[in-house]
């Protein structure tokens, strides 16, 4: 079933990437269920069916970024431990010449990268659900806008795995996948303990239970990337935990592992309320839902790399900050 799911998604990607925009709807109708559910970052949000998804998301993207290519770094599949369904996850970048306005972001006529993670649920030989997370604020910055205060981590085009083995086609021992998922679940439970106890300043040794000391955390624009546990805590964990209150885990829609890789996303993953400082913004007094994707690579007995997507446009919008309106207001750097 896992191999079949991968073959289906790989063929879907090939036909999508190789067709002209005028044929995009027909390709999506071929592979997607008529009632395919779409989980998209704001402003795409919830959509249903291939025509809606094509016309709101993929056709405008391909029209604006021409020519466009998929540069995939991780491609894995597995059985969702939450409901037993089968999913495929693709992560990497879309790259193209940004030639026409897209989501009111003005074009550069230069090479531009859209960091993405796509989850596909396979049911009865069709794609039944798609989750599409991408970093729109990173695209704004590439286009010359700077709609958020300075971030604590580094800003760069995010690389794939250090080991260059994220695209998996060969059979993987089930034991290795189970080991990875169990490790991720222990790490998630450790974070939930921090939420329940209100401990926002855990020592490095607490993370070292599940993370290598030289871990790499590739965060979204607005936070940035960090290298080593110490820098990760200073540049992300402490600002995140100290700047947010009422942190409550909600649920994941999908969570699975294959080999040394694991991933999950939620809709939303968690709730929290800004109390000032996070992203350099003041307290809003509003509890907001946060949609998040995490992709992990395990090395030995601990986690080594983590790619993270947070739907910040949605999170900010709940607090009355329209990041697209702010982008137009602040203008170019």
VEXBA-699361 format. One line per field, with one value per residue (C-alpha): residue number from 0; chain; residue in three letters; x, y, z. Coordinates in steps of 0.2 Angstrom, whole numbers, plus 5000, padded with zeros to 4 digits. Example, Ala and Ser with C-alpha at 12.3 -4.5 7.8 and 13.67 -1.06 7.14 Angstrom:
// residues 2
seq (0 / 1)
mol (A / A)
type (ALA / SER)
east (5062 / 5068)
north (4978 / 4995)
up (5039 / 5036)
//
This chain:
// residues 333
seq (0 / 1 / 2 / 3 / 4 / 5 / 6 / 7 / 8 / 9 / 10 / 11 / 12 / 13 / 14 / 15 / 16 / 17 / 18 / 19 / 20 / 21 / 22 / 23 / 24 / 25 / 26 / 27 / 28 / 29 / 30 / 31 / 32 / 33 / 34 / 35 / 36 / 37 / 38 / 39 / 40 / 41 / 42 / 43 / 44 / 45 / 46 / 47 / 48 / 49 / 50 / 51 / 52 / 53 / 54 / 55 / 56 / 57 / 58 / 59 / 60 / 61 / 62 / 63 / 64 / 65 / 66 / 67 / 68 / 69 / 70 / 71 / 72 / 73 / 74 / 75 / 76 / 77 / 78 / 79 / 80 / 81 / 82 / 83 / 84 / 85 / 86 / 87 / 88 / 89 / 90 / 91 / 92 / 93 / 94 / 95 / 96 / 97 / 98 / 99 / 100 / 101 / 102 / 103 / 104 / 105 / 106 / 107 / 108 / 109 / 110 / 111 / 112 / 113 / 114 / 115 / 116 / 117 / 118 / 119 / 120 / 121 / 122 / 123 / 124 / 125 / 126 / 127 / 128 / 129 / 130 / 131 / 132 / 133 / 134 / 135 / 136 / 137 / 138 / 139 / 140 / 141 / 142 / 143 / 144 / 145 / 146 / 147 / 148 / 149 / 150 / 151 / 152 / 153 / 154 / 155 / 156 / 157 / 158 / 159 / 160 / 161 / 162 / 163 / 164 / 165 / 166 / 167 / 168 / 169 / 170 / 171 / 172 / 173 / 174 / 175 / 176 / 177 / 178 / 179 / 180 / 181 / 182 / 183 / 184 / 185 / 186 / 187 / 188 / 189 / 190 / 191 / 192 / 193 / 194 / 195 / 196 / 197 / 198 / 199 / 200 / 201 / 202 / 203 / 204 / 205 / 206 / 207 / 208 / 209 / 210 / 211 / 212 / 213 / 214 / 215 / 216 / 217 / 218 / 219 / 220 / 221 / 222 / 223 / 224 / 225 / 226 / 227 / 228 / 229 / 230 / 231 / 232 / 233 / 234 / 235 / 236 / 237 / 238 / 239 / 240 / 241 / 242 / 243 / 244 / 245 / 246 / 247 / 248 / 249 / 250 / 251 / 252 / 253 / 254 / 255 / 256 / 257 / 258 / 259 / 260 / 261 / 262 / 263 / 264 / 265 / 266 / 267 / 268 / 269 / 270 / 271 / 272 / 273 / 274 / 275 / 276 / 277 / 278 / 279 / 280 / 281 / 282 / 283 / 284 / 285 / 286 / 287 / 288 / 289 / 290 / 291 / 292 / 293 / 294 / 295 / 296 / 297 / 298 / 299 / 300 / 301 / 302 / 303 / 304 / 305 / 306 / 307 / 308 / 309 / 310 / 311 / 312 / 313 / 314 / 315 / 316 / 317 / 318 / 319 / 320 / 321 / 322 / 323 / 324 / 325 / 326 / 327 / 328 / 329 / 330 / 331 / 332)
mol (A / A / A / A / A / A / A / A / A / A / A / A / A / A / A / A / A / A / A / A / A / A / A / A / A / A / A / A / A / A / A / A / A / A / A / A / A / A / A / A / A / A / A / A / A / A / A / A / A / A / A / A / A / A / A / A / A / A / A / A / A / A / A / A / A / A / A / A / A / A / A / A / A / A / A / A / A / A / A / A / A / A / A / A / A / A / A / A / A / A / A / A / A / A / A / A / A / A / A / A / A / A / A / A / A / A / A / A / A / A / A / A / A / A / A / A / A / A / A / A / A / A / A / A / A / A / A / A / A / A / A / A / A / A / A / A / A / A / A / A / A / A / A / A / A / A / A / A / A / A / A / A / A / A / A / A / A / A / A / A / A / A / A / A / A / A / A / A / A / A / A / A / A / A / A / A / A / A / A / A / A / A / A / A / A / A / A / A / A / A / A / A / A / A / A / A / A / A / A / A / A / A / A / A / A / A / A / A / A / A / A / A / A / A / A / A / A / A / A / A / A / A / A / A / A / A / A / A / A / A / A / A / A / A / A / A / A / A / A / A / A / A / A / A / A / A / A / A / A / A / A / A / A / A / A / A / A / A / A / A / A / A / A / A / A / A / A / A / A / A / A / A / A / A / A / A / A / A / A / A / A / A / A / A / A / A / A / A / A / A / A / A / A / A / A / A / A / A / A / A / A / A / A / A / A / A / A / A / A / A / A / A / A / A / A / A / A / A / A / A / A / A / A / A / A / A / A / A / A / A / A / A / A)
type (UNK / UNK / UNK / UNK / UNK / UNK / UNK / UNK / UNK / UNK / UNK / UNK / UNK / UNK / UNK / UNK / UNK / UNK / UNK / UNK / UNK / UNK / UNK / UNK / UNK / UNK / UNK / UNK / UNK / UNK / UNK / UNK / UNK / UNK / UNK / UNK / UNK / UNK / UNK / UNK / UNK / UNK / UNK / UNK / UNK / UNK / UNK / UNK / UNK / UNK / UNK / UNK / UNK / UNK / UNK / UNK / UNK / UNK / UNK / UNK / UNK / UNK / UNK / UNK / UNK / UNK / UNK / UNK / UNK / UNK / UNK / UNK / UNK / UNK / UNK / UNK / UNK / UNK / UNK / UNK / UNK / UNK / UNK / UNK / UNK / UNK / UNK / UNK / UNK / UNK / UNK / UNK / UNK / UNK / UNK / UNK / UNK / UNK / UNK / UNK / UNK / UNK / UNK / UNK / UNK / UNK / UNK / UNK / UNK / UNK / UNK / UNK / UNK / UNK / UNK / UNK / UNK / UNK / UNK / UNK / UNK / UNK / UNK / UNK / UNK / UNK / UNK / UNK / UNK / UNK / UNK / UNK / UNK / UNK / UNK / UNK / UNK / UNK / UNK / UNK / UNK / UNK / UNK / UNK / UNK / UNK / UNK / UNK / UNK / UNK / UNK / UNK / UNK / UNK / UNK / UNK / UNK / UNK / UNK / UNK / UNK / UNK / UNK / UNK / UNK / UNK / UNK / UNK / UNK / UNK / UNK / UNK / UNK / UNK / UNK / UNK / UNK / UNK / UNK / UNK / UNK / UNK / UNK / UNK / UNK / UNK / UNK / UNK / UNK / UNK / UNK / UNK / UNK / UNK / UNK / UNK / UNK / UNK / UNK / UNK / UNK / UNK / UNK / UNK / UNK / UNK / UNK / UNK / UNK / UNK / UNK / UNK / UNK / UNK / UNK / UNK / UNK / UNK / UNK / UNK / UNK / UNK / UNK / UNK / UNK / UNK / UNK / UNK / UNK / UNK / UNK / UNK / UNK / UNK / UNK / UNK / UNK / UNK / UNK / UNK / UNK / UNK / UNK / UNK / UNK / UNK / UNK / UNK / UNK / UNK / UNK / UNK / UNK / UNK / UNK / UNK / UNK / UNK / UNK / UNK / UNK / UNK / UNK / UNK / UNK / UNK / UNK / UNK / UNK / UNK / UNK / UNK / UNK / UNK / UNK / UNK / UNK / UNK / UNK / UNK / UNK / UNK / UNK / UNK / UNK / UNK / UNK / UNK / UNK / UNK / UNK / UNK / UNK / UNK / UNK / UNK / UNK / UNK / UNK / UNK / UNK / UNK / UNK / UNK / UNK / UNK / UNK / UNK / UNK / UNK / UNK / UNK / UNK / UNK / UNK / UNK / UNK / UNK / UNK / UNK / UNK / UNK / UNK / UNK / UNK / UNK / UNK / UNK / UNK / UNK / UNK / UNK / UNK)
east (5000 / 5014 / 5023 / 5006 / 5003 / 5020 / 5018 / 5001 / 5008 / 5024 / 5014 / 5002 / 5017 / 5025 / 5009 / 5006 / 5024 / 5024 / 5007 / 5002 / 4991 / 4976 / 4976 / 4979 / 4961 / 4960 / 4975 / 4969 / 4952 / 4961 / 4970 / 4960 / 4943 / 4929 / 4927 / 4946 / 4948 / 4962 / 4970 / 4980 / 4989 / 4980 / 4973 / 4969 / 4962 / 4949 / 4944 / 4935 / 4937 / 4950 / 4942 / 4942 / 4960 / 4967 / 4959 / 4963 / 4980 / 4990 / 4984 / 4988 / 5005 / 5010 / 5004 / 5014 / 5030 / 5034 / 5043 / 5042 / 5050 / 5048 / 5065 / 5060 / 5071 / 5060 / 5048 / 5041 / 5025 / 5017 / 5002 / 4994 / 4995 / 4980 / 4967 / 4976 / 4975 / 4990 / 4998 / 5013 / 5023 / 5033 / 5045 / 5056 / 5055 / 5045 / 5057 / 5053 / 5054 / 5043 / 5035 / 5017 / 5009 / 5004 / 4994 / 4997 / 5016 / 5024 / 5035 / 5054 / 5057 / 5070 / 5072 / 5062 / 5059 / 5043 / 5047 / 5033 / 5027 / 5013 / 5004 / 4993 / 4980 / 4977 / 4960 / 4953 / 4966 / 4963 / 4970 / 4957 / 4965 / 4980 / 4988 / 4998 / 5010 / 5021 / 5031 / 5023 / 5032 / 5048 / 5042 / 5038 / 5056 / 5063 / 5052 / 5059 / 5046 / 5049 / 5032 / 5039 / 5051 / 5069 / 5069 / 5080 / 5086 / 5095 / 5087 / 5092 / 5085 / 5082 / 5092 / 5087 / 5094 / 5112 / 5112 / 5104 / 5093 / 5076 / 5068 / 5064 / 5059 / 5067 / 5059 / 5063 / 5063 / 5047 / 5057 / 5067 / 5051 / 5043 / 5059 / 5058 / 5040 / 5042 / 5056 / 5045 / 5031 / 5042 / 5048 / 5030 / 5025 / 5040 / 5034 / 5017 / 5024 / 5031 / 5014 / 5006 / 5018 / 5021 / 5040 / 5046 / 5064 / 5069 / 5088 / 5097 / 5098 / 5079 / 5079 / 5095 / 5084 / 5078 / 5089 / 5107 / 5117 / 5121 / 5103 / 5097 / 5080 / 5074 / 5060 / 5049 / 5052 / 5049 / 5059 / 5073 / 5084 / 5095 / 5110 / 5114 / 5102 / 5109 / 5106 / 5089 / 5083 / 5090 / 5083 / 5067 / 5061 / 5063 / 5056 / 5042 / 5037 / 5040 / 5030 / 5015 / 5003 / 4989 / 4998 / 4987 / 4990 / 4975 / 4978 / 4987 / 4978 / 4992 / 5007 / 5018 / 5036 / 5047 / 5064 / 5074 / 5060 / 5044 / 5031 / 5015 / 5003 / 4988 / 4973 / 4976 / 4990 / 4989 / 4981 / 4990 / 4989 / 5002 / 5008 / 5021 / 5038 / 5035 / 5039 / 5043 / 5024 / 5014 / 5001 / 4985 / 4975 / 4967 / 4969 / 4974 / 4975 / 4992 / 4993 / 5010 / 5020 / 5035 / 5047 / 5061 / 5076 / 5083 / 5101 / 5104 / 5095 / 5090 / 5083 / 5096 / 5086 / 5069 / 5060 / 5045 / 5031 / 5020 / 5005 / 5009 / 4997 / 4983 / 4989 / 4992 / 4975 / 4966 / 4974 / 4969 / 4985 / 4983 / 5000 / 4996 / 4989 / 5004 / 5016 / 5008 / 5009 / 5027 / 5032 / 5049 / 5065)
north (5000 / 5012 / 5009 / 5011 / 5028 / 5034 / 5029 / 5038 / 5054 / 5053 / 5051 / 5066 / 5077 / 5072 / 5076 / 5092 / 5098 / 5094 / 5101 / 5118 / 5129 / 5126 / 5107 / 5109 / 5106 / 5090 / 5083 / 5086 / 5079 / 5063 / 5061 / 5069 / 5063 / 5074 / 5079 / 5080 / 5090 / 5104 / 5111 / 5127 / 5141 / 5157 / 5165 / 5148 / 5139 / 5126 / 5121 / 5106 / 5097 / 5098 / 5113 / 5124 / 5119 / 5122 / 5139 / 5145 / 5138 / 5130 / 5139 / 5156 / 5150 / 5143 / 5158 / 5170 / 5159 / 5154 / 5143 / 5133 / 5117 / 5106 / 5104 / 5090 / 5086 / 5073 / 5061 / 5048 / 5038 / 5029 / 5024 / 5037 / 5031 / 5042 / 5033 / 5020 / 5029 / 5030 / 5047 / 5053 / 5068 / 5079 / 5093 / 5105 / 5121 / 5127 / 5137 / 5149 / 5166 / 5177 / 5186 / 5191 / 5197 / 5183 / 5186 / 5204 / 5201 / 5211 / 5201 / 5202 / 5194 / 5185 / 5167 / 5165 / 5150 / 5144 / 5133 / 5120 / 5104 / 5094 / 5079 / 5068 / 5056 / 5041 / 5032 / 5020 / 5024 / 5043 / 5058 / 5061 / 5075 / 5087 / 5098 / 5112 / 5122 / 5135 / 5150 / 5165 / 5178 / 5171 / 5175 / 5193 / 5195 / 5188 / 5201 / 5215 / 5217 / 5216 / 5215 / 5208 / 5214 / 5207 / 5189 / 5180 / 5166 / 5165 / 5168 / 5158 / 5146 / 5131 / 5115 / 5097 / 5083 / 5083 / 5064 / 5067 / 5052 / 5060 / 5053 / 5035 / 5022 / 5006 / 4996 / 5002 / 4990 / 4993 / 4993 / 5008 / 5018 / 5013 / 5018 / 5036 / 5038 / 5033 / 5045 / 5059 / 5055 / 5055 / 5073 / 5079 / 5072 / 5081 / 5098 / 5094 / 5092 / 5110 / 5116 / 5108 / 5114 / 5131 / 5129 / 5141 / 5140 / 5121 / 5117 / 5111 / 5094 / 5092 / 5093 / 5082 / 5068 / 5067 / 5079 / 5078 / 5093 / 5099 / 5098 / 5109 / 5118 / 5125 / 5137 / 5148 / 5166 / 5177 / 5165 / 5158 / 5144 / 5138 / 5126 / 5117 / 5115 / 5131 / 5142 / 5134 / 5138 / 5156 / 5160 / 5151 / 5140 / 5153 / 5168 / 5156 / 5150 / 5166 / 5177 / 5165 / 5160 / 5148 / 5135 / 5120 / 5106 / 5102 / 5087 / 5081 / 5076 / 5065 / 5058 / 5044 / 5039 / 5030 / 5025 / 5039 / 5052 / 5057 / 5071 / 5078 / 5092 / 5099 / 5109 / 5117 / 5109 / 5120 / 5136 / 5150 / 5169 / 5182 / 5191 / 5202 / 5199 / 5185 / 5190 / 5207 / 5210 / 5217 / 5207 / 5204 / 5196 / 5185 / 5166 / 5160 / 5143 / 5139 / 5127 / 5118 / 5106 / 5097 / 5085 / 5076 / 5066 / 5054 / 5050 / 5035 / 5037 / 5055 / 5068 / 5078 / 5089 / 5097 / 5107 / 5118 / 5127 / 5138 / 5147 / 5164 / 5173 / 5164 / 5166 / 5184 / 5187 / 5180 / 5194 / 5208 / 5209 / 5206 / 5202 / 5206 / 5223 / 5226 / 5221 / 5234 / 5247 / 5245 / 5243 / 5238 / 5238)
up (5000 / 5004 / 4987 / 4978 / 4987 / 4982 / 4964 / 4963 / 4971 / 4960 / 4944 / 4950 / 4953 / 4936 / 4927 / 4937 / 4934 / 4916 / 4910 / 4904 / 4915 / 4904 / 4907 / 4926 / 4931 / 4921 / 4929 / 4946 / 4942 / 4936 / 4952 / 4966 / 4973 / 4968 / 4986 / 4990 / 5006 / 5005 / 5021 / 5015 / 5023 / 5024 / 5013 / 5004 / 5020 / 5018 / 5000 / 4992 / 4976 / 4962 / 4953 / 4968 / 4973 / 4956 / 4953 / 4970 / 4973 / 4959 / 4943 / 4950 / 4957 / 4940 / 4931 / 4941 / 4943 / 4925 / 4922 / 4938 / 4945 / 4960 / 4970 / 4981 / 4997 / 5006 / 5000 / 5012 / 5015 / 5029 / 5039 / 5050 / 5067 / 5072 / 5060 / 5050 / 5033 / 5021 / 5018 / 5007 / 5012 / 5000 / 5006 / 4997 / 4986 / 4971 / 4961 / 4947 / 4939 / 4948 / 4933 / 4938 / 4954 / 4966 / 4982 / 4979 / 4981 / 4967 / 4955 / 4954 / 4937 / 4946 / 4953 / 4968 / 4980 / 4989 / 5003 / 5004 / 5012 / 5005 / 5013 / 5002 / 5010 / 4998 / 4998 / 4985 / 4972 / 4973 / 4983 / 4996 / 5006 / 5003 / 5016 / 5008 / 5019 / 5012 / 5018 / 5011 / 5022 / 5015 / 4998 / 5003 / 5009 / 4993 / 4984 / 4994 / 5008 / 5026 / 5035 / 5052 / 5065 / 5065 / 5068 / 5081 / 5070 / 5053 / 5037 / 5021 / 5008 / 5018 / 5013 / 5013 / 5024 / 5028 / 5023 / 5006 / 5009 / 5011 / 4995 / 5000 / 4987 / 4993 / 5007 / 5024 / 5040 / 5049 / 5065 / 5060 / 5056 / 5073 / 5082 / 5073 / 5077 / 5095 / 5097 / 5090 / 5101 / 5117 / 5111 / 5109 / 5126 / 5134 / 5126 / 5133 / 5150 / 5148 / 5143 / 5158 / 5171 / 5164 / 5163 / 5149 / 5153 / 5153 / 5154 / 5138 / 5146 / 5145 / 5126 / 5125 / 5130 / 5112 / 5103 / 5097 / 5104 / 5087 / 5081 / 5067 / 5067 / 5051 / 5056 / 5046 / 5041 / 5056 / 5067 / 5056 / 5058 / 5073 / 5075 / 5092 / 5107 / 5115 / 5101 / 5097 / 5115 / 5114 / 5097 / 5097 / 5112 / 5125 / 5115 / 5109 / 5126 / 5136 / 5123 / 5123 / 5136 / 5138 / 5127 / 5124 / 5112 / 5101 / 5089 / 5074 / 5058 / 5052 / 5060 / 5053 / 5050 / 5037 / 5041 / 5049 / 5044 / 5052 / 5050 / 5056 / 5054 / 5064 / 5059 / 5071 / 5081 / 5096 / 5104 / 5112 / 5117 / 5114 / 5130 / 5121 / 5113 / 5101 / 5084 / 5091 / 5093 / 5108 / 5118 / 5109 / 5123 / 5110 / 5110 / 5092 / 5084 / 5076 / 5061 / 5061 / 5051 / 5058 / 5048 / 5057 / 5053 / 5066 / 5068 / 5079 / 5095 / 5094 / 5082 / 5071 / 5060 / 5061 / 5047 / 5053 / 5044 / 5054 / 5046 / 5053 / 5041 / 5049 / 5066 / 5064 / 5055 / 5071 / 5081 / 5068 / 5059 / 5040 / 5035 / 5016 / 5020 / 5031 / 5017 / 5005 / 5019 / 5023 / 5005 / 4999 / 5010)
//
